[in-house]
């Protein structure tokens, strides 16, 4: 099985500057072990000695947080995108939360933009919204601003986005 792995700048030194890597494996631990075979020392920067994700990193398999779906044992589907990103500075795992539930267009985007301006580059922002237009609006906002939509989840009546400030 082949997957695409994207690494943050803080780990690219371990790969000779390579930013996107093809890897093989059916679990996250197997994918990381495959990376380790080619880039010795990389595994310990992603997984600790017990096989758990390092606390200073967040790993997403597609749009799913690897910690929420099994950590190192998380299933990685063929052709998946695996993204490794630094956790927020100071060791905080939780992003800044913008609760726009009940607000209608354009307010979720207005609140998101205000939150982005208030956090440092690289920070994560979690947007909660109930407006059905939020899904296409947030995706368009991400394309236009260059900020990264890290994860999108839809539950009945609610949209949940995790955005990383890039600029």
Secondary structure, 3 states (H helix, E strand, C coil): CEEEEECCHHHHHHHCCCCEEEEECCEHHHHHHHHHHHCCCCHHHHECCCCCECCCEEEEECCEEHHHHCHHHCECCCCCEEEEEECCHHHCCCCEEEEECCCCCCHHHHHHHHHHHCCCCCCEEEEEECCCCHHHHHHHHHHHHCCEEEEEEEECCEEEEEEECCC
